Structure formats: structure tokens, C-alpha cells
């Protein structure tokens, strides 16, 4: 009976969302998702995670080396959308539909370790969250290390954020600016590349 009730709720909610999507402007990423859509998406995401992971605890011990690797990985791969502090306040973050979540918020921190792992390894369909895991999930220690780092985000320090800034990917303009500065400090003549306009 519970299965039929659940399926009925999902079907009715799905039809409601489909109806909303058909309305003019419904495919725009500029709008804020309605609360019902957010709650439904979280409900479906929770039950879409395989049962053996849904309530799983992180099997990887939290050690300094693993944490340092996760900090570097997050700064290099995740911070472009999520920001170094996990807030999602980046040039890209708010422009996704749904917007990139604040990983420090209670709704994210309340997810089980297994749910966080699943989102990292497999991605989240119909969002901007890619699937980062490669190969057998049982051997994906990198994603489990990131789960530890996500748990740490509410308490991240200014020193850690400063360290992460040096690990963030650079744009071509920033790379050229750094090369010019390095050449100047080395006493070399540096000819900057011609300015490019779109």
C-alpha cells in the first residue's frame, strides 16, 4: 500500500511540474524553483539513492593527508561552481536551475554520507552537477574524501580558504597576467597578448 501511495504522489507531483514547465518561460533557468518542486526533487533524490548507500557512513577514516587531498580537489574541481567556502556564490552558481546549493546549509549537511557520495560519484540529473566518479564506486576513495570535506565546510577557516585560492583554476586572462608579473619580477621584457574582445 505504501508503494502505491508513494507512486501516486510522485505521479501527481510529476504531472503538476510538467504542467508548470509547459507554461511560457517555463524552460528559463532564471526563475527560482517553487518550494513544492524543491521538496519533491529532494524526496525523489533521497529515494533514488540505492538502499545500501542511503544510510551509509563514510568508510574512509578522516586523516590529515586525505583531508589535504580533498581540500585540493575541491578547490581545483568544485569551487568554480560551489565556491571555496561551499556557499555557491560564484559567477556561475546562481545561474544554474536549480541554483547551486549552499553546501553548508542544514538540508545538505543532513544528507547521509552515502547520499553525498552518490551525488558526487554519479552526479545529479537535470542539474549542473556532473558525475565525477570513475570506475568502480567501491574503489572511489576520492569521492568519500570529498564527503569529509563537505562535512567540514560549515567550520572552514579563513586560512583554508586563502590556501584554496592558490589552487583554483585560472582563466586565460589571469594566466597571462601572472606570466606578465612573473616576467616583470624576473627583469624580463614582456609583451602581453593582444587584447581580445567578443
N, C-alpha and C positions, 0 to 999 in steps of 0.2 A: 504493500500500500504506500509506503514512504517513497519508493522508487517512482510510482505513478504520480504522486503529488509533486515530487521534485521535477519530473519530466514536464508536467503540466505548467508549473511555474516558469520553467525555462522556456517552454514553447510560447506562453503568453507574453513573457518579457521580450523574447526574440521578435515576436510579431509587432510589439509596441515599438521597439528600437528600429525595426525595418520600416515601419510607418513614418517614424521621425526622420529617418535617413532619406526617404523619398521626397520630403518637403524641400522647397527651394533653398539652396545654400547648405543643404544637409551634408554635403561632402567636403565642405570647407574645414580646414584644420584650425581656423581662427577661434571658433566657439569653445566655450568651457563645457565639458561633458556634464549633463544633468546628474543630480545625485543618484537617481534611480539607475542610470547607466553605470555609474561608478560602483554602486553596491552590487549590481548584477555581474559586472566584469570581475569583481573580487571574489564573488561566490563561485562563479564558473572557474576562475583561475585556481582557487583552492581545491575544488573537486576534480580538476583536470590533472593535478599532480598525482602520479601513481601512489597508491596507498603505502608502499614500503618507504617512500620518501616524505610523505605528507607530514609525518610527525618525527622524522629522523633527526638525530642530533649529529653535530659535526664530528666525524670520526678522526679528524686530523688534530693532533694536540697543538695548542697555541704556543708556539715557540718563537723566540726573537727573530731567527733567520726567516721563518715562514712569514711572519708579520712584515718584515722588511721587504720581502719579495712581493707581498700583496700590496703594500703601500706603493711600490714602484709600478706594479702592473696597473693599479687603479689610476695612478697619475698619468700613465702612458696611454692606456686604452679607454678608460671610463670617464675621466674628468672632462673630456671635451663636451659631453652631454650632461654629466651629473655634477660637475664642479669638484674641485679638490676636497671641499668640505661636505660633499654629498647633497647640497641644497638644491641642485638642479638649476641654479641661477647662472646660466651661461647664455651666450648669444643664441644658441640653438635650442636649449632645453625647453623654454616656454612655448616654442613654436611647433612642437610635436602635438599630435592628438592621439591619446590624451597627453597633456604636458608631462615632461619628465618628473617623476615624483621626488620629493624630498626624502632621501633615504634615512634621515634622522628621525622622521616622524613615527609616532606610535604605531600607525597602521602598517608600516613596513617592518619596524622592529618587532611587532607582534607575530610576524610570519615565522614559521618554524625554520630551522636551519635547512631542512630538506627542501622547503618551498623556495627559499632564496637560492639554493644550489640549482634547483631545477630551472629557475628563471635565468640564471647566468649561463648554465650549460646549454639549455635548449632555446633560449630567447622567449619572447612573448609575442605571439602572433597578433597582427593588426595594430601593433605599436611600433615605435622606432627601436625597440630593444632587440639587438641581434643575438643569434646563438653563438656564444664564444667557445663552447666546449668542442673539443676534437676527440675523435676516437671513443673508446670505451668509457662511459661515465664512471665506472668503478675505479678507473685509474686517473681521474681528473682531480688531482690534488690542488691544482691552481685555482679552480672554482671554489673548492672548500676553503682555501686560504682567503679568498675574497670574501667569503661569508664571515670569517673572523673580522676582517677589516670593516665590513659594513656594520657589524655589531659595535665596533669601536667609534664609528663616526659621530654619535652624539657627544663623545668626550674628546674629539680630536683637538690637538693643541695648535696654537699659532706657529710653533716651531715646526711641527709636522707639515702644516700647510705650506710654510715657506720652503721646506725641503722639497715638497712635491712640485712646486712651481718650476724648479730647475729640471724636473723630469717630464714636464708636459710637452707634447709635440709642438714644434714651431711651425708657423706659417712661412711661406716663401719670403714674404716681406721681412718678417722677424729674423729669418736666417740671414738674409742679405745685410740687414742692419748689424747683426752680430759679427758677420765677416768684416764689415767696414770698421767696426770698433776694434776688432782684433788686429786688423792691418794697421790702423792708426796707432794703437798701443805698441805695435812692433816697429813703428817708424817707417812703414812702407807707404808708397803712394797707392791709393785705392780708387779705382774708377767704378762708381756704382752703376748697376744695370739701368738702362733707360726706363723711366717710369712708365708703368703700364696702366692704361685706363680701359675700362669696359665700356 
